[in-house]
Amino acid sequence: MKGENMERESMEFDVVIVGAGPAGLATACRLMQISKDAEKEITVCVVEKGSEVGAHILSGAVFQPDVLDELFSDWRDSDIPLNTKVSHDEIYLLNSDTKSRLMPNSLVPKTMHNEGNYIISVGNLARWLANRAEAMGVEIFPGFAASELLFNEDNSVKGILIGDMGVGEDGQPKDSYMPGMELHAKYTVFSEGCRGHLGKQLIQKYHLDNGKTPQHYGLGFKEIWKIPAEQHQQGKVVHTGGWPLVNGSSGGGFLYHMEDNQVAVGLIIDLSYKNPHLSPFDEFQRYKTHPVIAQTLTGGERLTYGARAIAKGGLNSLPKMSFPGGLIIGCNAGTLNFAKIKGTHTAIKSGIIAATTLGEGLIAGLEGGKDLDCFQQRFEESWLYEELYQSRNFGPALHKFGTIVGGAFNYIDQNWFGGKFPVTFRDTTPDYASMGLASEYNKIDYPKPDGKLSFDKLSSVYLSNTYHEEGQRCHLHLKDQSIPISVNLVKFDEPAQRYCPAGVYEVVEDAGEKKFVINGQNCIHCKTCDIKDPSQNITWVTPEGGGGPNYPNM
């Protein structure tokens, strides 16, 4: 049931923004400021697939707030949800499941220091930005998923199609059917977050990644816990490296002490890992049992759970961000600074640059559908480019040399050379291609969850408030239905059973025959399957709008 096969209603805007995260909402707010200053109307619409703004946002998060000075001069005197200023940092190297070493601050890359930053919920920050945007005249449509790209005759982007609602598993309309609407724009901004499914298509269509190294990703887990008051130190930030990510896997963990005796605990696992038997979810469960983490969580209550892929390739993997008729920004492009483990301030800055480029052009009477190459110049003249340039070696060094040697190099690069070491390392192997054969690796015996610090997948997904309307078409598409059993199971013991953090994929036996089962209703929209499937056979597309997790304050 494709958009081109039927007449649809349409709406016209100057700018349509896909995704109500920090990048998209910053774009919307700055466009309205430009419109007001020029006394010329710019119409802006934001579509958000989550049931509400912030519902699909998951991030650590420690936030660097200086970028807000470029957007709202009054933010410090507003009701912005920045409530917990960082008091101090601790960084541990976990040597084993019981041992650790506290790293002296003098040996930590300066990018990991967080003086002046805040521990926040990025979802709540997005809600605040949305309120500001709406007050300035932006139209925001939550619960509507941008499902398809629309093109003009000259091959430039015309806008997006909001997905149909009420389509059954067989592709036929149900009684509740509502056709999607076309949103047309002079320019469309794609800020879908990491591995946005339309952004992925745009990068391929316009070859935006020519000359770039493949994008690299991590899978980030996060839980929020309520802990005993005597174990809480508001403002404390803990980062860890090492265990349990050893023997060919890498990443790091975090523990952030927020307000109200709550902490955010999480683990980021690089999706370049090799062992197909590895289960990222179970690695996270193990992580919480380490004494450095367990001493804070013991006796506490787990409140929420979620997981999301993050784009961590940095400048080396950043695609061209403009194309005919639009821009791709924020984590959809990959502007996260992995050396700081922060992407919110960079996403906002990319949105400000996008809005400045679009706003000035629209005020000057620029026609729609152009490739705004001037965006690249503005980007390269900004502090955002400088910051990403200085961190360009951080991830590749860890992949190339490992946690110890790579960490030592990053200390030298960041603290001695200011991120300008006269060599650029590149990681040219896509994450999916790093998967080894199951026969070459030992299976991992994960301990059973204890229900106190570690838990099973299904009870965890329950805490994500995930919901999809029953009876809709599965949004996880297989290019070839046979590959999971005939290829992935034979070669890799079908790793989808383990890399998915929500129990979506199973291999079951039916009458002596093995079958691949997709439990799409469990999907928390992390995008890991789209990234890590070694056969690149799985494509994630948007389900009906409003489906997926409903994170309250992640």
N, C-alpha and C positions, 0 to 999 in steps of 0.2 A: 504494500500500500504506500507507494512513493508519492512525494509531493508533486512531481511533474505530471502525474496521471489524473489530477483532479483540480477543479477550480477551488481556490482557497481565498479566504479573506486576508487582507494584508494591511499593515500599518507602516507609515513612513517616518523616519527619524533622520536627523543629521548623523548621529552616532548611536550605534547599538553596541553594548558591552556584554560579553558573555562571561558570567561568573561574578558573583558579589563577594569576592575576597578583597584583601587590602589593595591589590594592584588595580582591580577594576573599579572599586569605589573611590580610590584616590584619583583615578582618571576622571570619573564622573564629577567629583567635587571641584577639581581644578578647572574642568571645562565650564562649569557654572560660574566660577569666579571670573574667568576670562570673558564669558558672555555678559556678565554684569558690568565689568569694567569697560567693555566696548559698547555697552548699551545696544547690543544686537543679540537677538534670540538664537540660542543653539539648543536644539531638542535632543535629549539624551534618554535612552532607555537601558536598563540593566536587567538581564534575565538570570535567574538563579535556579538550578535544578533541585536544590535542597528545599525541604518543606518551609523553611524560613531562612533568612540570612544568618549565616553562622552554623547551620545544622550540619554541614559537611566539612567544616574546618577543624583540622587537628594539627596542633603544633606544640612544641615543647612547653613553654616558649620563654626565652629571655629576649627582651625587646630593647633595641637601641633607639631611644625616642627622638634624637636630634632631628630626624627627617620631618617630624611633625611641624617644626618651625617653618618649613617651606610650604606647608599646607594651611595651617591655622595658627595665627599668631596668639590666639586666646586659649590654646588647648590646655595650658596649665591651670587656668581658672574655670575650666568646664567640668562636666560630670564624666569625663573620660575614664574608663575603667583601668587606670594604672594605679594600683593600690599597694603594691609591694615592691619597694626599692631593694635592689641587691645589697646585702650587708657585707658578704665576703664569699670568696671562691675557695673550693677545695678540689684538687684533682688527684685521683688515685690511679695507680697502676695495679690491677688485680692480677697477682702472680699465679694464683690457683683458686680452687673453690673455697679456700679458707684464708689465704694469705693476701696481703696487700701492702702497698707502699705509698705513703702520702708524698706527693711530689712538691719540692720547694718551689715557691712562686718564682724564684730566680731562674728556674729551669723550664718554665712553662712559656710556650709561645705567647707573645703579648696579645695576640688576637683572642686568646681564651680568657682574658681578664674582663670583668664585667662591671667595673666601677661606673656608677651613673646610669646603669640599665635597670630595667624592671622585669619582674616575673609576672607574666600576664596570661590571660586567655585570648588567643587571637580571634576566636569566634566572637567573644564579647567586644573586642576592638572593632571587628567588622560590623557588628550591630550598631555601635556608636557612629561609625563612619556612614552607615546607611541612613541613620536618622539625620545626620548633617546633610547628606546628599538630597534626601527627600525634602528637607526644609528649604533647599535652594531650587527645587523644581525638577529634580530627576525622578523619572518614573521607574520604580523597581517592581519586578514581577517574580516573586519567589514561587517555587513549585512548578516552574515551567522549564523543561529541559530543551536546550538547543540541540536538535537531533541531526540536522543536515545543513550543509553549506548550500547557499544559492549563488549563482554566478550570472553576470551580465554576458552579453554576446561577445564582448572583447576579452572574456576569460578573467575579468576582475571580479572580486567578491561583491555580491549584491546585498548580502545579508544572511539571515539564518531562518530555518524552519523550526518552529516549536513542534515537538513531537506530538503525534496523535495520542489521545487518551481513550482507553476502553477498547483496545485491540486484543483479541484472544490469541492463544498460543498457536492457532492455525493461521494467524495473519488476517482473520476476518473480523469485522466490527461486531462488538457485543451490544447489548441494549444500552449500555452506558457510553457508547462511542461519542467522542467529540473530536472533530478534525483539528489538526494543528494549524496555527496561523503563521503566515510569512511576515517576518520583520525585515523591512528594507531600510538600508542606510547608505548615506554617502560613504561612510567608513565604518567598519566593524572592528572592534577591539576584542581580542581573545585572551581572556585572563581566567582560564578554566582551572588553574592549578596544575600540579605536576601530571604529565602525561595526559593532558586533555585530549579527548578523542577527535575533536575537530582540529585542534592545534597539530596533532600528529598528521592528519590528512593534509593540512596546509604546508607543513614542512616538506612532505613528500611531493606534493603537486608542484610547488614552486622551487623545489631543490634548495631550500633555505639553509640546509646543513652542508652544502658543498664546501669542501676544504676544511671541515671541522672534524674533530675526533668524535666518536660516538658519545651520545649522552650517557652518563653513568648515574646510577640510582642507589638509594638505600631504602630499606623498609623500616619505618619508624613505628614503634609501639609506644603507647602511653596509657597509663592508668592514673586516676586521681584517688587518693586515699585520705580518709580522716584518721588522724593518729592521736595517741595520748598526748596531752599538753606538755608533759615533761620531756617528750621526745621531739618536740617541735622547736625550730629555731627560725622564725620568720625572716625571709630574705637570704637565707643560706642557699648557695648554689654548689652542687656537687657534680663533677664529671668524672667518668672512669674510662679507662682503656684496658685491653687485655681480656682476661677470662670473662665470660665463657667462650669468647670468639677467638679461637686458636685453631691451628692446623688447617690453614687455607681459608679461613673466614676472618673478616675484620669489621670494625665498627666501634661503637662506644655507647656508654650508658649515661643517664643523668638522673638526678634527684633534686627537685626544686621545692623549697619550703615556701608555700604561698600563705595567704591570710587564713584565718578561721581554723587553725590547726589542720590544714590540708597540705598535702604534698603531691607533686606530680612526679611519677617515676616512669622511666622509659628506657628503651634500648633501640639503637639504630644499627641495623645489620646491612652491610654493603651487599648489594645483589650481584656482586661479582664472585660470590663464594663458589667453590668447586664441588664440594661433596653433595651429591644429589640426595643423600640420606638426611641431610641437615634439615631440621624443622625450626624456622625462625621463631615461631610462637613458643616452642618448648625451650629454646635458648633464652627467651625473655623470662619464662617462668623460672628457669634455673638461676638467672641473674639475680632475681629478688631474694634468693636464699643466701647470697654471699653476706657475710657478717657486716660489711660496710653498709649494705642496703637494709638487711634484715633488722639491724638494731633500731632503725627508724620506723619500719613498717610493723614490727611485731606488736600485736595487741590492737592493731588498727583495723579499719573497715574499708574494703575496696568499694568505691562508689561508681566509677565509670571505667570503660575500656574502649580502646579504638586503635586503629592502625592505618597508616597512609604511606605511600611511596613518596620519597623526596628526590628531586633532581639535584645531583651534587657534582656534575661534571665541570661546572664553573665556566670561565671564559673560554677555555679550549673547546668546549662543546656547545657554546652559545650560538644558535643559528642566527642568520640574518632576520631581524625582527620586523621588517616591513615587507609588504607585498602589494600587488595591485588591489586597492580597496580596503586595506586594513593593516593592523599591527598585531603582533603576538608578544605578550609582556609577562612579567612576573615569573612565577614558578612554571607557567606553561612554556615559557622560553628557557628557563633554567637560570634565573638571576641570583639564586641562593649563594651566599658566601660560606663555603664549607669550612674555611679556616676559622670562622667565627661560630659556626653552626647556627647561623641566623639567616633568615630569608625574608622577614617581614619588612624591615626597613628598606631593603633593596627592592622588594616588590612595590612598595609605595613610591619609591623614587622612580622606578621604571614607569609607573602610572603618571607621575607628574610630568616626566619627559614626553610621554605619549600625548597627554592632554595639551601641553604647550605646543607640540608639533601640529596637532589637529586643530586646536582652537585658533591659532594664528592663521592657519591656512583657510579655515572656514570663514573667519572674519574678513579675510582678504578676498573672499569669493572663489576659493579653490573649488574646481569641479570634483565630483566624486570619482572613485575608481582608480585614482592615481597611486603609484608606488612612491610613498613618502620617504625617499632616500635621505632627506635631511634629518630624519630621526637618528640615523647612524652617526651623523656628525655631532648632534646634540648629545647623544649617548657617550661618545668618545671624549667629549669635552667636560663630562660630568665627573663628580667624585665617585659615582657608581662604577664607571669603567675603571678608574684608578684603583678602587678597592678590589674589584674582581681580578684586575691584572696582578696585584700584589699577592693574591691568594691562588693564582693559577696552578702552582706546583703542589699545593697542599695535599689534595686527593691522590694525584698520580704518584707522589713520593711514597705515600703510605702503601699504595698498591704495588709499587715497584720494589720497595725495600722492607716492607713490613712495619709493624707498630713501633718497634724499638729504634731501628736505624732510620726509618722514615720520620719518626717523631723527632729524632735528633736533628735530621736535616731541616725539618720545619722550624725547629727552634732557631737554628742558625739563620735560615732564610728570613724569618719574620723579625727576629730580634737584632741580628747583626746587619742584614742587608735591606731591612724594611720591605721584604717581599720582592726585591728586585735582583735576586740572584741571576747572574748572566747566562743561565741555561733554562730552557723550558722543557719539562718532562711531559710526555703525552702517553695516555693509556688508550691504545687503539683497538683493544678487544672489547666488543659489545658484551654486556653483562650476561646475556643468554648464552653466548658462545663459550663462556668460561666453565660451563657445567661439564663435569667429568662423567665418565661411564660408571654405572653402579657397581660393576664388577671390580673396579679399581679402588674402591673405598669401602671401609668398614662401616657397617650399620652403627647407628648411635643409640645406645640404650638410655632413653630418658626416664627419669624417675616419675612415678605416678604423682599427680597433684595432691597436695596435702590439705587443700581447702582452707588454708590459713594464709600462706604466702603465694602458693602456686595453684593454678586452676585449670579446668579443661576449656576447650574452645567454645562449646555451645553455651556454657554459663557466662562466658566472657562476651560473646556476641549479644546475649540477652541484655547486657549492661550498655551496649551501644545503641539501644532503642531502634534497631534496624527493622524496617518494614517495607515490603513491596506489595502492591496490589496483587491479589491472587489471580491466576489465570492469564496473565499477560505473557507476551513473547519473551523468551529468555534473552537477556541483554549480553550474554557471553557467547560469542559466535565462534564456532569451529570452522576453519577453512576446509578441513578434511576430517570427517567424522571418525575415520579409521585410525588416524595417527596416534591418539592417546594409548590405544592398546597395542597396535602393530609396531609402533616405533618407540614412543616414550616409555611404555611399560617394559619393553624388552631391553632397551639401552639404559634407561635412567630410573627404572622402578617407578615410573610416572611421578615425578616430583611435585606435581600440582597437589597431590594429596598432603604434602608437607609445607610447601612454600605459601599456600593460601592461609592467611591468619584467621579465617572465618569458617573453615570446614565446608567450603563450597564444593570442592571436588572430591570424589570418592571412586575407588575401583571396587566393584562388588562382583560376587560370583552368583550367576543365575543359571540353574540347570547345567552346572559344570562349565559354563562359559563366562569369561570375565567381561564386564561392561563398565564403561566410563559414565558416571552419574554427575550431573551438574545441579547442585542445590542453589539455584540463583537467588532464592529468597533470602539466603544468609549473607549475600554480598555486602560488604561495607565500603565498596568503591575505592579500594586501596590501589588498584591497577597493577598489583604485583604479577598477576598471571599474564597480562599483556606484555610485561617487560621480561619476565624470567623464563617463560616457556621455551625450552631449548629448541623446539621445532618451529617457534614463532607461528603457532597454529591457532592461538586464542586471540580474539580481538574483543576488547571491551568497548561497548557502545552504551549510550545513555538509556536507562529504563524510563518508564513513565515518570514525569516530573513529580517531585515530592517523595519518591522512593529512596531507600538507602538509610544510612544512619541518621539519627537525630541527636547530635552531641549538644548537651546543654551549655557547657562552658569549657570546651577543650581548646 
